[in-house]
Each structure stands twice: as C-alpha cells, then as structure tokens.
C-alpha cells in the first residue's frame, strides 16, 4: 500500500508542475508552438534518464524513491520520457531494429490513434 501512496504523491506533484510549467512558458512564449510541452518532455527525459540510471546503480537507496520519482512524478509530468527511456533501453540491449520499430510505430500509431479519437468526437 505504501508504494501507491508514493506514486500518488509523486503524481500529484508532477501533474501540478506540468500545469504550472506549461502555462508559464505558454504565457511567455505564446501558444503558436507548444514550447511548454517541448520543455516538459525534454526535462522529463533528463530526469528519467538520471533517476533510473542513478537508482539502478544505488541498490542501497530506499525503493520508495523509485515509486515517487520515475513512476509517480515523471509519470504525471510526462509519459514521453518513458517512451524515450524504453527506446534507449531497447537500443542499449542491441535490439536496434526493435527500438526503431517501437519508436516509429509509437509515432505513427500514436498520430493515427489521436486522429481516430478526434474523428470519433467529431461524430458526436
């Protein structure tokens, strides 16, 4: 049960920070280009790369940190970073074709799924 509380606490912080960062950047830079989302996704990639690598090397760390930061906080802050981490991990294991398939498939199928969702909503 404790791990779910850490995930929830991290998720609450991540979602609040996502909103604040996104709206602050959009307010300053304008909304013609999604600068806020780009910044969020890139910073999330740095944080997930750092935390999963660092936590992986530090077996002495309390496992709660793994639930709080990469799962809860980053999970709510940005799922793009998880996609990038999984692609990099697959590449590091030597499965370059599989990593390429995952990356391209996620992009293409994600766009198609988003289009389908909008098309369904337009019908209603």
Helices and strands as residue ranges (DSSP letters): H 2-29, H 35-57, H 64-66, I 67-73, H 74-77, H 80-92, H 96-123
